[in-house]
């Protein structure tokens, strides 16, 4: 009897549970957290050599006619063309720099450069003082240069920013002046016409030390730059270490030595052929001219057309493949051989056209380097907001970058 009552109770409980399940429905499963969706932003360059040629030739003529005063307007036109034809995710970049502001910066930097040159010609001690003063303000100018360039660059209406501090700029840039400071200080302490015996050994030691620390100095510069690029809520950082920079420099040096060996072989062959011609009593005048042209071109190959494209391709890939953060990452796949071939083609055509091919070469190089870069984000670009806007910096910094050949871009 008791067993029958227990079985009946269990049956009733099962019927109640089934009824409740039919009323409530199945229990909801635990929510699944999917990985953030990645957004790939393709980069394309749509400029053409013929379009840029018209801008370039007008800029060149007006800069010459105005004795250089038109250069800030020429630079703004150039940057607006190249930025406007760089499409990131089908949206172009834009440059907003004011030529009048840039002109004041160029005049200031030109005055500083003239004063430095005059001081160096006046006396070695005055040159040393001028060099120290230039080194003291140079990091501030470079920081301002990067701040000015990025604050005047936008994408989809949002301005870029550079958020590096002044103290960080001095820590990154001042070590670059130490080799020059040693040279200028030693030169100011000796008689230039009768240098002492120790000066040659001193100069050689400083040069060797400079070569050994050059990768480290370059790493400090790029670390300062790539750690402080900002756009909207994002700030990038560079994860590449010193060892990777030394690797690129050493491989580039190996390429330089290989190119030098090929050049020495070429010179030896030309010398043997020339010696045979002179031994046969043939005229060596034309042969000497041809040899000079061959040596000149071969020297350009050694210095520019082999090691430089190798360094540019490897350094661009290293920098932009190791720059990013948790929400955005960059990549770069710039290959050496296409860059070498384009560099060789550009040099030949620029020489053959007496410089008129230059704008076509610039456009082709920009397209190759820019389209090798990729951007992947985990944030929908349509949801971005620009909560802060950094200062625009000083145009004098951007002028200093141009005057001394510094490139803060790719």
N, C-alpha and C positions, 0 to 999 in steps of 0.2 A: 504493500500500500504506500509506504513512504517513498519507495523507488518510483512508483507511478506518479506521485505528486511532484517529485523533483523533475522528472522528464517533462511533465506538463508545464511546469514553471519555466524551464529552459526554452521550450517551444514558444511560449508566449513572449518571452524576452526577445527571441529572434524575430518574431513577427513585428514587435514594436520597433526594433532597430531598422528592419526593412522598410517599414512605413515611414519612419523619420528620414531615412536615406532617400526615399522616393520624393519626399516633400522638400527636403533641403537641397538635394542634388549632390553630385560628387564633390569631395573635398578638393579645393584649389591646390594645384601644385606650387612648389616654391618658385618664386620668380627667378628667371634666368638672366644673369648680367652678361650681356654680350660685350665683346671688345669694342672700343670706340672705332667708329668708321673712319677710314683714312681717305683724305681728299688729295688727289694728285693734281698739281698745278703745272701744266705744260708751259715751257718757256720757248717762245719763238721770236726771231728777229725778222722784221718785214721790210727793213730799209733796202735801198738799191744804190748802186754806185752812181748811176746817172743823176738821181735826185740829189744825193749828197754832193756831187761834183758842183752843182749850181750853187749850193750853199757855201761850199769850201772856196770856190774861186772868188765869190763876192766878199767873203770874209777876208781872204788874203789881200785883195786889192784895197779894200777900205782900211785894213790894218796898216798897210804900207803907206797909203796916202795920208793917213792921220798920224803917222810916226808912232804907231802902237797904241794910241788912245782908244781906238775902236775895239781893242782886243777883248775887254769884258763882254761887249755886245756879241762879238764873234763867238766867244765861248758859250754864252747862253743859247745862241742859235744852234750851236753844235750839240750841246747837251740836250736841248729840247727835241732835236731830231732823233738822236740816238735813244733817249729815254722813251719818247713817244712811239718809237717803232719796236720797243722791247715789250712784248706781250706776256704777262704772267697770268695764266688761267684765262686767256682771252681778253684781259684788261691791260691797257698800256700804263707804263710809268709816266710820270710827269715831273718836270723841273720848274721851280718857281723863283729862282734866284733873280735879284734885282741888279741889272748891269751897273746902275749908278752907285749902289752900295759896293759892288765889287771893284769899281774904278777907284774909289777911295782906298780900298784895301791894297790894290796894286800900286798906287802911288806911294803909300806908306812903306810897303816892302821894297820898292825900288829905291827910295831914299835911304833905307837901312842898308841895302846892298852897296850903294854908292859910298856911303860913309865907311863901311867896312873895307872896301877896296882902297879908298883914299888913305885910311889909317894904315893899311898894310904897306902902301908905297911910301908913307911918311917915315916910318921907322919900325923895326921889328917889335919893339916894346909896345908901340901903339897898336900894331897888328894883333899882338897877344891880348891886349885889353879888349879890343874890338871882338876878337874871337870868343873871349869869355862872356862878354855881354850878349853876343849872338846865341851862344850855347844856353845862356840863362833864360832867354825868352823863347827859344825854339820849341821846347815841349808845349808851352802854352799856345803857340801858333798852330802846331800840329793838332792839338786837341780841338782848338777852335775850327780848324779846317774840316775835320771830320764832323763836328757838330753842325757847321754851316751847310755842308753838302747834304747830309741826311735830313736836316730839318727842312730843306727846300726840295726834297724828293718825296713824291706821294704815289700811292697806288689805291685806286678806287676811292679817292678823296681823303685817305688817311695818310698823315705825314709819318715818315720814319724819324727816329731819334737816335742820338748817340749819347749815352749816359755815363761815359767814363769820366772819372774825377781828375782834377788838376794834379793832385799828388801822385796818382797812378801814372799820369802822363810823364811826370818827371822821372819816376822810377823806371819807366820803360825806355825813355829816349836819351836821358843824360849819359848812360854808359857808351852810347854811340860816339860821343864827342871825345872820349878819353884818348884814343889814338891820335886824333888831330891835335888835341891839347898838348900831348907829349912832343909832337913834331914842332908845333909852333913855339912852345916854351924853349925847347932845345935850340931852335933856329935863332930865337931872340937872344940867347946867351952866348952865341959864338960869332966869329967873324965870317960872314958868308963867303968872302973871297978866299979865305984861308981856313977851311974847316979843320978841326983837330982830327987826329987819327981815330979817336973813339967814336966819332959821329957816324961813320959808316956802319960800324957794328951795332950802334944804338938804333939807327934807322932800320937795319935789317931785323933786329930783335923785335922792335915795335910792329913792323910789318908782319912778321911771322905770328906774333901773338894776336894781331888783329884778324888774320886768316883763321886762326884756331877758334876764336870766340865769335866769329861772324855768324854761324848758325844759331848760337845762343842769343845773340843780339836780335837776329831776325825773328826768332821765336818770341822774344819779349815784345817786340813791336806788334806782331800779328796776334799774340795773346791779348794785348791791350785792346786792339781793334775788335776782334771777333768775340770777346767777352762782353762787349758793351753795345752791340747793335740792338735796337729795340723797335718794335712795331706793335701798336696797340698794347695788349697786355703781355706781349712776349718780349723776352730778352734772351739773346743767344749766349752761348759759351763755346769755347774751343777746347776740345778734349785731347787734342794731339799733344804729345810730350816733346821734350827737347831731343830725345833720341831719334824720333822720326824726322826731325829737321836735319839733324846731322847726317842721316841716311840719304836724304835728297841731295844735300850739298856734296857728299862724298861721291855719289853716283854721277852727279853733274861734273865733278872734277875728273872722274874716270872718262867721261865722254869727251871732255876737253883734251885729255892726254891722247885719246884715240884719234881725235881729229888732228891734233898736232903731229902725231906719227904719220898720218896719211899726207899731211902737208909736207913734212920733211921728205917723204918718199917722192912726192911730186917735184919738189925742188931739186932733189938729186937727179931725177930723170931729165929734167929740163937742162940742168947743168951739164950732164953727160952729152946730151944732144947738141947743146951750144958749144961745148968744147970740141966735139967732132967737127962741127961746121967751121970753127975758127982754125982748126988744124988743117982743114982742106983749103984755107985761104979765102973762104967766103966772107961776105960783108956781115958784120955782127951788129950793125946799127938797128935794123928792123927787128932782128932777133932779140936784141936787148929790150926794145920797146914791148914786144910781145911777152917777154919774160916778166917785165915789170907789171903788165896788166894781169898776167896769170897769178903772180905773187899777191897782188892787191886783192883780187877776187878770192884767192885761196885764204888770205888772211881774214876776209869777211866771213868766209865759211867757218873758219875755226872759231872766231869770236862770237859770231851772231847766229849763223844758220845751223849749227849743230848743238852746242851746249845750251844756248838760250832757249830754243823751243823745248828742249828736254826739261830744263829747269822750270819753265812756265807751266808745262803740262803736268809735271809731277807735283809742283807746289800748289797749283790750283786744285788738283784732285785731293791732295792731302788736306788743304784748308777747308774746302767746302764739303767734303765728305765727313769731316769731324766737327762741323759747326751745327749747333741746334740746341734743342731743349726737350722737355718731356712732350711738348705739343707740336713741335715743328722740327723737321730735319731736312738738311740739304744733301745733295749728292752731286758728284762731278765725275764724268767719264771722258775727259779730254785726252785723246790719244796722241802719242808723239809723232808718228809717221804722217798723219794728215796735217798736223800743225807744221811739221818740217817741210812738207811739200808745198803748203800754202805760203810759208815764209819765203821759200826759195822762189816761187812764182812771183810773189809780190816784189821782192828785191830786183829780180830780172826786169820786170815790166816797169818798175819805177825808174830804173837806170836807163832803159831803152826809150822811155817817153820823157826823159829829163824832168821827172817829178810829177807829171800830169796824171799818172795812174794812182797817185797817193790816196785820193778819196775812195777809189774802188778797192784798194788794198785795205783801207781802214774798215770799210763796210764788210768785206769778206772775213777779216779777222774777228770783228765783233760778232758776226753770225756764228762762226765756228766755236768761239769760246763761250758765248752766252747759251747757245743751244745745247752745250754739253752739260749744263747745270740743270738739276731737277729740284723740285720742292714738294714735300709731302707733309700735310698737316692732319691733326686729329680734331681740329675745330673747323666747323663750316665757315668759310670766309664771309658768308652773308651775315653771320652773327657777330662779327668782330665790332668792337667799339674802341674808340681812342680816348681813354679816360684822362690821359695826361698829354701835354705837348711840351717838349723840351725847348729850351731857348735856341735861337737860330745861330748863335755863335757870331764870330766876326769874319767878314769877308777877307780880311787881311790874312787869316789862316789859310783860306783857299788859295789866295794869291801866292803865298809862300810855297804851297804844295806844287803849284805850276812852275814857279821860278826855279825851284831846285829839283824838279823832275820827280816828285813823289806822287805815287798813285795810290789813292785810298779806295779805289774800286776793286773789281775782280783782279 
